[in-house]
């Protein structure tokens, strides 16, 4: 059953371009319980009606009193316009949590593919491993391939570097599809090309003989996610090991 949440906007940060991080604190109820990867349904008031918009939770489930969304604000989009005009302290209503794109508590290694703001639920999943409930899986390998267009589109770099410092089994590559070189960024965290190309070049040869030990999580635009899903299926990765969310 969906729960109604009364919240208050406590943070609004421009991450890059039109991408913003919004933090909401829980007013009633005081806490939220969800599974990493799930989304909330934002109530958008418009004239005398209200409309619903779905946004993945970008924070980990062990963060109970607040939650975060990562949203690309779209010109004239109803949800985007509402969020853009919010001010700190404003009251905002959500319902949820909902969704079946969730992190599985298995012993398998994880490979995450995200494009653009598809990083939101993936970030929640990756940060979940900092939770005591997942400590037994700390030794599992975790790989993130995150697709963005250009260097100026990048955010969360320092955050993922810090996670990598704390977890030696976490690796990530930000895959830039519209750049010709990696100067002056730290090349060990970046690659040129789309996420499937970088995965096939840099990770697949190392794991293809033990692919049954891996699970794959995909999130991004509909066309991109479907293309990635077909790409993985063609490598004889079973559908049961592929989890995805399209938007």
HELIX and SHEET records of a PDB file:
HELIX    1   1 UNK A   78  UNK A   85  1                                   8    
HELIX    2   2 UNK A  116  UNK A  118  5                                   3    
HELIX    3   3 UNK A  119  UNK A  128  1                                  10    
HELIX    4   4 UNK A  132  UNK A  137  5                                   6    
HELIX    5   5 UNK A  151  UNK A  153  5                                   3    
HELIX    6   6 UNK A  157  UNK A  166  1                                  10    
HELIX    7   7 UNK A  187  UNK A  189  5                                   3    
HELIX    8   8 UNK A  195  UNK A  202  1                                   8    
HELIX    9   9 UNK A  204  UNK A  207  1                                   4    
HELIX   10  10 UNK A  208  UNK A  213  5                                   6    
HELIX   11  11 UNK A  222  UNK A  233  1                                  12    
HELIX   12  12 UNK A  239  UNK A  241  5                                   3    
SHEET    1   A 6 UNK A  49  UNK A  56  0                                        
SHEET    2   A 6 UNK A  39  UNK A  46 -1                                        
SHEET    3   A 6 UNK A  91  UNK A  98 -1                                        
SHEET    4   A 6 UNK A   3  UNK A  16 -1                                        
SHEET    5   A 6 UNK A  19  UNK A  28 -1                                        
SHEET    6   A 6 UNK A  66  UNK A  72 -1                                        
SHEET    1   B 6 UNK A 190  UNK A 192  0                                        
SHEET    2   B 6 UNK A 170  UNK A 176  1                                        
SHEET    3   B 6 UNK A 142  UNK A 148  1                                        
SHEET    4   B 6 UNK A 109  UNK A 115  1                                        
SHEET    5   B 6 UNK A 214  UNK A 220  1                                        
SHEET    6   B 6 UNK A 242  UNK A 246  1                                        
END                                                                             
